[in-house]
Amino acid sequence: MRFIRVHMSSRKTVIYHPSFGDIWKRLRCVFGVHSYETVLEYPSAGAKEEMCVHCLKERYTVNLQAAASYKASHAA
């Protein structure tokens, strides 16, 4: 998330507020339009863990065909 620095006091305490882009993307998450990025991937099982970068919602997917092709290509 990008933040805009608003104020710095003599004690060096900084107050941050979210930018307009952060507010817009968070509103999209409220309505169910997430932007997922891959966090972990397990090719041997065909599993993938993805997370929305704005609200940290997880999504897990399993692709058995990808797992079968991975095992076939790495068979000894």
N, C-alpha and C positions, 0 to 999 in steps of 0.2 A: 504494500500500500504506500502510496505517496502522501506525504503530509506537508502542510504549509506551516512554517514557523510563524507564530503570531506575536509572541511576547517573550522577552528575556529579562528577568529581574536581576537585581544585584547579587542574589544568591545563586545565580546561574540555573534557575528553574525555568524550564522551557515548556510552554503550553502549545500543544499541537492541535490542529483541527484538520479533518479530512478534506481533501480537494473535491471539486465538483465531480471529477471523474470517478472517484471512490464512491461518492454518494450515488451516482447513476448506476454503477455496477452493482452496488448493494441492493438498490431498488429492483434491478433485474433479477437478482437472486430471490427476492421476496416473491416475485411472480413466477418463479420456477425456471428462469433462463440462466443456467449456470455455465461458467466456462471452466471446464475440467482440464487438469494437467496430470500426466502420469507420475505417480509417486514411486511405486514399486511394480516390477514386472517379473513374473515367474514363468519363463518360456517352457520349462519342463512340465509344468502343470497346466499351461495355457491360461494362467490367471493374471489379472491386471488390477492394480489398485490405483484409482484416480481420485483427485480431490479438487474441489472448487477453490480457486485462489482467493476468493472474496469472503465466503461464508464458511469455509472449511468443511463442507458437506462431502462425505465419502461416497464413492461408487465403486463397486466391485463387479468385474466381469470374468467369466470363464468361457474359453473357446476350446472345446475338446478337439476340434480339427487341427488347430495350431499345435496343441500338445502332441497329437499323433504324428504330425509331420516333423516336429522337433525331435521326437524320440526316434523316428525312422532315419533322420539325417545324422544323428549322433550314435547310432547303434554300432557296436564294435564287431 
